[in-house]
Amino acid sequence: MNLIKTYKATPEPTLRRLPRYVHLLNKLRLDGLTEVSSTIIANEMNLDPTQVRKDIEYTGVTGKPKTGYNIEELIKGIKGFLSWNKINDAFIAGVGSLGTAMLGYTRFKEYGLNYVAAFDNDQMKIGTKVHNVPIFSIDKIPDLAKKMKIKIGVITVPAFAAQTVADHMIAGGIKAIWNFAPIQIKLPENVVLENAQLTQSLAVLTRRLFEID
């Protein structure tokens, strides 16, 4: 595989498209293809071929004239660029319906995310396990995060508790937070925050449905 070491900052739209490329490439591989051009990828995803090439350039993978990219190498290159080729242990706070569902989604490990502990304030849940992941009290996050050297935290608690949970995670040295609570939490500049706002996505869906109905 031809890899070029790169330190360019990656635009967020590119980061959001790269997983879509992986899904498409896996499909093409199952269809028996071994090589793919940026034009084919662009046509399948309704993008411009130039944009596809620019996105892939960030990963350091290079194609060949006329034949394009080797699919296996491109999948491997994108996964490596996204750190999906190594396991990142993570904490999840909030073991309600959403948190339980996320703990049960085993394919997260394919993307390098491995839940090693869950946290909740419900005394009936503390000390038990969900999908074989132990549940601890919320206030145990800082100490356990330090001991286990956890860098990723996932928040699925109600909005009113999200900031407190985030503060615990920061105190434990967690450097990246995936927030599912419908609230903007405040974090230091050196902590990565990704808000997964389900209500915003639903708002777009229902409004678009109304507009075409």
C-alpha positions in Angstrom: 0.0 0.0 0.0 1.3 3.4 -0.9 1.1 5.6 2.2 2.2 9.2 2.5 2.8 10.5 6.0 0.6 13.6 6.5 0.0 16.1 9.3 -2.6 18.3 7.6 -5.6 19.1 9.7 -8.6 17.1 8.5 -11.8 19.1 7.7 -14.8 17.8 9.6 -16.9 17.1 6.5 -14.1 14.8 5.3 -14.1 12.9 8.6 -17.8 12.5 8.3 -17.5 11.1 4.7 -14.7 8.7 5.3 -16.9 6.1 7.2 -19.4 6.3 4.3 -16.5 5.4 2.0 -15.7 2.3 4.1 -19.3 1.1 4.0 -19.4 1.5 0.2 -16.0 -0.1 -0.3 -17.1 -3.1 1.8 -20.2 -3.5 -0.4 -18.1 -3.3 -3.6 -15.7 -5.9 -2.2 -18.6 -8.2 -1.5 -19.7 -7.7 -5.1 -16.3 -9.1 -6.2 -14.5 -5.8 -7.1 -10.9 -5.4 -6.2 -10.2 -1.9 -7.6 -12.3 1.3 -7.7 -11.9 4.7 -9.1 -12.8 8.0 -7.5 -15.5 8.5 -10.2 -17.3 5.3 -9.2 -17.2 6.2 -5.5 -18.5 9.7 -6.4 -21.3 8.4 -8.5 -22.4 5.9 -5.8 -22.4 8.6 -3.2 -23.6 11.6 -5.3 -20.3 13.5 -4.8 -17.8 15.2 -7.0 -14.8 12.9 -8.0 -12.4 15.7 -7.1 -13.9 15.9 -3.6 -13.5 12.1 -3.2 -9.8 12.3 -4.2 -9.2 15.1 -1.8 -10.8 13.2 1.0 -8.7 10.1 0.4 -5.6 12.2 0.1 -5.9 13.0 3.8 -5.5 9.3 4.6 -2.2 9.1 2.8 -3.5 6.4 0.4 -2.6 6.9 -3.2 -4.2 5.4 -6.3 -2.9 4.4 -9.7 -3.6 6.1 -13.0 -6.5 4.5 -14.9 -7.1 1.7 -12.4 -7.8 3.9 -9.3 -7.5 2.4 -5.8 -7.1 -1.1 -4.5 -10.2 -1.7 -2.4 -8.5 -3.7 0.3 -5.7 -1.2 0.7 -8.1 1.7 0.7 -10.3 0.2 3.4 -7.2 -0.5 5.5 -5.8 3.0 4.9 -9.1 4.7 5.9 -9.5 2.6 9.0 -5.9 3.2 10.1 -6.4 7.0 9.5 -9.5 6.9 11.7 -7.8 4.8 14.4 -10.3 2.0 13.7 -7.4 -0.5 13.4 -6.8 -0.4 17.2 -9.0 -0.8 20.2 -9.8 2.3 22.2 -11.3 1.5 25.6 -14.1 3.7 26.7 -16.5 4.6 29.5 -20.2 5.2 29.1 -22.3 7.1 31.6 -26.0 6.5 31.7 -27.4 3.0 31.5 -30.9 3.8 30.4 -32.5 2.7 27.2 -29.9 4.4 24.9 -26.9 3.5 27.0 -28.0 -0.1 27.2 -28.6 -0.3 23.5 -25.1 1.2 22.8 -23.5 -1.3 25.2 -25.3 -4.1 23.3 -24.1 -2.9 19.8 -21.2 -5.3 19.3 -20.1 -3.8 16.0 -18.6 -0.8 17.8 -15.5 -2.9 18.3 -15.1 -3.0 14.5 -14.6 0.7 14.7 -12.1 0.5 17.6 -14.5 1.3 20.4 -14.6 -1.0 23.4 -16.8 -0.3 26.4 -15.0 -1.5 29.6 -17.2 0.1 32.2 -20.6 1.8 32.5 -21.8 4.3 35.1 -25.2 5.2 36.6 -26.8 6.7 39.7 -29.4 4.0 40.0 -28.6 1.9 43.0 -30.4 -1.1 41.5 -28.0 -1.0 38.6 -24.7 -0.3 40.4 -22.8 -3.5 41.0 -24.6 -5.4 38.1 -23.6 -5.9 34.5 -25.2 -5.0 31.2 -24.0 -6.9 28.2 -21.2 -8.2 30.4 -20.0 -4.6 31.1 -19.8 -3.8 34.9 -21.8 -0.8 36.2 -20.3 1.6 38.8 -21.5 4.7 40.5 -21.1 8.0 38.6 -18.7 9.4 41.2 -16.3 6.5 40.5 -15.5 7.9 37.0 -12.4 10.1 37.9 -10.5 7.4 39.8 -11.3 4.5 37.5 -10.5 6.6 34.4 -7.1 7.5 35.8 -6.3 3.9 36.9 -7.4 2.4 33.5 -6.0 5.3 31.4 -9.3 5.9 29.6 -9.3 8.6 26.9 -12.9 8.3 25.5 -16.1 8.9 27.4 -19.7 8.6 26.1 -22.5 10.5 27.8 -26.1 9.1 27.6 -27.5 10.6 30.8 -30.4 13.1 30.9 -29.5 16.7 30.0 -29.5 17.9 33.7 -26.8 15.5 34.6 -24.6 15.8 31.5 -22.3 18.6 32.7 -21.6 16.9 36.0 -20.7 13.7 34.2 -18.5 15.6 31.8 -16.7 17.2 34.7 -16.0 13.8 36.2 -14.6 12.5 32.9 -12.3 15.5 32.6 -11.1 15.1 36.2 -10.2 11.5 35.2 -8.1 12.6 32.3 -10.6 11.7 29.5 -9.7 13.6 26.4 -12.6 12.9 24.0 -16.3 13.0 24.8 -19.2 11.7 22.6 -22.2 13.5 24.0 -25.8 12.2 23.4 -27.4 14.4 26.0 -29.5 17.2 24.4 -27.5 20.0 25.9 -24.3 21.9 25.1 -21.7 20.9 27.7 -18.7 23.1 28.6 -15.2 21.5 28.2 -11.6 22.7 28.2 -10.2 23.5 24.8 -7.9 20.5 24.9 -10.8 18.1 25.2 -12.5 16.9 22.0 -16.3 17.1 22.0 -18.6 15.4 19.5 -22.3 16.1 20.0 -24.7 13.5 18.6 -27.9 15.4 18.7 -30.7 12.9 17.9 -33.4 15.5 18.3 -31.8 17.8 15.7 -31.6 14.9 13.2 -35.2 14.0 13.9 -36.3 17.6 13.4 -34.7 17.6 9.9 -36.4 14.3 9.1 -39.9 15.3 10.2 -39.7 18.8 8.6 -38.5 17.3 5.3 -41.4 14.8 5.4 -43.9 17.6 5.9 -42.4 19.6 3.0 -42.7 16.7 0.5 -46.1 15.4 1.8 
